[in-house]
């Protein structure tokens, strides 16, 4: 259903502060990911009411792949680098590859985790204005004013909680879904033309109230396929809702 993926991202929360941008650590990660072309650099982690802290980053030259070592989490993400989304590949491929990245890291830094998260967003195919208006009415069931004056931009955010079994343990998940109409610039020769699109964004993460250090490589490997299954099931339902208007 998603025609142009915009972002794939995973987060592993834990005490990551031990991975600092020191010369030996930088050399270690340079060797560890040289086959992937990920190069070490640094960035400033910003805190409220505290000085910024210099943290380690690994990134591809085109900024598609990136690994950030924040003090509370490791973030692995893949970002859109061209409007067609050709560099993104499938989310299934992303999950397989980022899992191998985590394994390399944890083989050297076996850090227990407190939370896991899968975030991704993308654009569905183009629809004409009348269909976009019908989709809006289906999603929002708006008041009379918006029935007559259909908005040119809108946002819908839903948050649910569900329990899942993760390697024999019960985990409470936050399921966050954004369905938005956004402007999208499409390059045409030397110019750009705006085409409004519908963006779907997911944030599936373990409940922030549970701070036990219970996650490891085995639970990570179990969580992401389950999060992907939930995401795909919801996408099928959203596709059914949209197809009712087409």
Beta strands, then each sheet from edge to edge (+ up, - down):
strand 1: 2-14
strand 2: 39-47
strand 3: 50-59
strand 4: 65-69
strand 5: 73-79
strand 6: 113-124
strand 7: 154-166
strand 8: 169-182
strand 9: 185-188
strand 10: 191-194
strand 11: 197-206
sheet 1: 2+ 3- 4+ 5- 1+ 6- 11+ 8- 7+
sheet 2: 9+ 10-
end
